[in-house]
Amino acid sequence: MAQEEGKVIVRHEAAEEFVVALLEASGVSRKNAEIVARGLVQADLRGVESHGINRIPSYLSRIRNGVLDPKAEPTLTQVTPVVAQVDGHNGFGFPAAHLAMDTAISMARTFGIGMVSVKHSNHFGMSAWIVRQAVDAGMMSLVFTNSSPALPVWGGKSQLIGVSPIACGAPGGPSSVPFILDMAPSVAARGKIYKALRRGEKIPLDWALDADGKPTDDPEKALKGVMLPMGGPKGSALAIMMDVFSGVLSGSAFAGGVTGPYDMSKPGDVGHFIVAIKPDLFMSLDEFRQRMDILYQRVVGSDKMEGVDKIYFPGEIEQLTEATRLSQGIPFVQGEIDALNAEADMLGVPKLRPAAA
Ligand SMILES: NC(=O)c1ccc[n+]([C@@H]2O[C@H](COP(=O)([O-])OP(=O)(O)OC[C@H]3O[C@@H](n4cnc5c(N)ncnc54)[C@H](O)[C@@H]3O)[C@@H](O)[C@H]2O)c1
């Protein structure tokens, strides 16, 4: 079994194949299983392990508890030539978001912009995979979602609003990486606390408060308390913005009504808001790409503050991690592999195959 610093290395192809097998054995169509697997494995490749294949046990548990429909197919309603709505019918969030971005891209190709609201969906993992879908099609994008209560609003002390990521992107120039911003409005994403819990690690004291309102480095206590918004009222306002555009506008749950991926009591009813924009609306594509190059060079070429060796463009660190992991494989801890293989045993599919040593 291949090991690296105590980790088990898995090739991305094997991880995808494994996730597809688990999902198909749970009643998900091959097409939708591949979309979910690609989104999750892309998170592991980009180093966003909090939103990678380790999410599978909780997703499968939702299917077993009858609160997520594995057979649901998202449906599309065209509202105006540039506006559409997707109903996820309580299936996986990944195919619903994929259909929404696909539709937004094709509207943007014809009309310059496409906007799709998604209702009755579920958790779609890392937003960056949807931004990448747009970047790969040469489009700029906005990708918003709401999520289950985790943050107090500014001045409040109990969970009301989701740690809902705000994401957007733009294709890069001939010698720059694409711009991919994907950030939770909390000091850290809640998935990072679940990851620390799985790995038996402590968390920084400024991430969350425990149930008594005190700072804690214990992930278990943090999950019983509240996450802290980044930048105080500004992070809280961004989280509310995600709920306005993804929840209120779509007809999905909002104002604390979304059910989280680890809550097996009822459907998620998550809403998303997805926009694609053609980058060559106001100038030629060449000029846009040259201007992205100038911006990239100015950003990464900035004077560095003390202690900083290199300045990165948003999304660049994840892209570098992806390049390494595409060639060297993805590292997991044994406990994560065991939890995934327990699902394989339950469903009678082959275990996750580690890379050859
Ligand atoms: N679906 C959901 O409900 C949900 C909820 C919460 C979080 N998430 C996901 O969790 C993930 C993690 O979110 P996060 O806020 O912890 O991300 P993060 O703090 O790791 O990164 C946020 C952004 O900052 C950029 N960045 C980070 N370090 C940088 C540096 N040194 N220089 C330049 N840019 C840098 C990243 O490229 C990224 O765009 C995201 O992928 C998000 O989509 C999903």
PDBQT file of the ligand as one rigid body, heavy atoms in Angstrom, charges set to zero:
ROOT
HETATM    1  N1  LIG A 401     -21.392  23.911  -0.441  1.00  0.00    +0.000 N 
HETATM    2  C1  LIG A 401     -21.350  24.497   0.730  1.00  0.00    +0.000 C 
HETATM    3  O1  LIG A 401     -22.382  24.676   1.378  1.00  0.00    +0.000 OA
HETATM    4  C2  LIG A 401     -20.049  25.002   1.296  1.00  0.00    +0.000 A 
HETATM    5  C3  LIG A 401     -20.066  25.676   2.517  1.00  0.00    +0.000 A 
HETATM    6  C4  LIG A 401     -18.869  26.195   3.006  1.00  0.00    +0.000 A 
HETATM    7  C5  LIG A 401     -17.670  26.029   2.299  1.00  0.00    +0.000 A 
HETATM    8  N2  LIG A 401     -17.683  25.355   1.108  1.00  0.00    +0.000 N 
HETATM    9  C6  LIG A 401     -16.412  25.177   0.369  1.00  0.00    +0.000 C 
HETATM   10  O2  LIG A 401     -15.329  25.137   1.281  1.00  0.00    +0.000 OA
HETATM   11  C7  LIG A 401     -14.151  25.489   0.583  1.00  0.00    +0.000 C 
HETATM   12  C8  LIG A 401     -13.181  26.193   1.504  1.00  0.00    +0.000 C 
HETATM   13  O3  LIG A 401     -13.573  27.537   1.758  1.00  0.00    +0.000 OA
HETATM   14  P1  LIG A 401     -12.591  28.516   2.541  1.00  0.00    +0.000 P 
HETATM   15  O4  LIG A 401     -13.241  29.838   2.699  1.00  0.00    +0.000 OA
HETATM   16  O5  LIG A 401     -12.077  27.839   3.753  1.00  0.00    +0.000 OA
HETATM   17  O6  LIG A 401     -11.387  28.641   1.471  1.00  0.00    +0.000 OA
HETATM   18  P2  LIG A 401      -9.902  29.198   1.658  1.00  0.00    +0.000 P 
HETATM   19  O7  LIG A 401      -9.848  30.135   2.821  1.00  0.00    +0.000 OA
HETATM   20  O8  LIG A 401      -8.965  28.053   1.642  1.00  0.00    +0.000 OA
HETATM   21  O9  LIG A 401      -9.698  30.032   0.321  1.00  0.00    +0.000 OA
HETATM   22  C9  LIG A 401     -10.521  31.152   0.001  1.00  0.00    +0.000 C 
HETATM   23  C10 LIG A 401     -10.033  31.854  -1.261  1.00  0.00    +0.000 C 
HETATM   24  O10 LIG A 401      -8.807  32.533  -0.974  1.00  0.00    +0.000 OA
HETATM   25  C11 LIG A 401      -7.797  32.160  -1.908  1.00  0.00    +0.000 C 
HETATM   26  N3  LIG A 401      -6.531  32.077  -1.184  1.00  0.00    +0.000 N 
HETATM   27  C12 LIG A 401      -6.282  31.336  -0.069  1.00  0.00    +0.000 A 
HETATM   28  N4  LIG A 401      -5.009  31.527   0.325  1.00  0.00    +0.000 NA
HETATM   29  C13 LIG A 401      -4.447  32.393  -0.560  1.00  0.00    +0.000 A 
HETATM   30  C14 LIG A 401      -3.154  33.019  -0.690  1.00  0.00    +0.000 A 
HETATM   31  N5  LIG A 401      -2.161  32.753   0.162  1.00  0.00    +0.000 N 
HETATM   32  N6  LIG A 401      -2.950  33.873  -1.721  1.00  0.00    +0.000 NA
HETATM   33  C15 LIG A 401      -3.949  34.146  -2.601  1.00  0.00    +0.000 A 
HETATM   34  N7  LIG A 401      -5.183  33.613  -2.528  1.00  0.00    +0.000 NA
HETATM   35  C16 LIG A 401      -5.429  32.755  -1.524  1.00  0.00    +0.000 A 
HETATM   36  C17 LIG A 401      -8.207  30.804  -2.448  1.00  0.00    +0.000 C 
HETATM   37  O11 LIG A 401      -7.679  30.588  -3.749  1.00  0.00    +0.000 OA
HETATM   38  C18 LIG A 401      -9.730  30.909  -2.439  1.00  0.00    +0.000 C 
HETATM   39  O12 LIG A 401     -10.188  31.496  -3.627  1.00  0.00    +0.000 OA
HETATM   40  C19 LIG A 401     -14.602  26.243  -0.653  1.00  0.00    +0.000 C 
HETATM   41  O13 LIG A 401     -14.275  25.435  -1.773  1.00  0.00    +0.000 OA
HETATM   42  C20 LIG A 401     -16.114  26.349  -0.528  1.00  0.00    +0.000 C 
HETATM   43  O14 LIG A 401     -16.812  26.243  -1.749  1.00  0.00    +0.000 OA
HETATM   44  C21 LIG A 401     -18.841  24.827   0.610  1.00  0.00    +0.000 A 
ENDROOT
TORSDOF 0
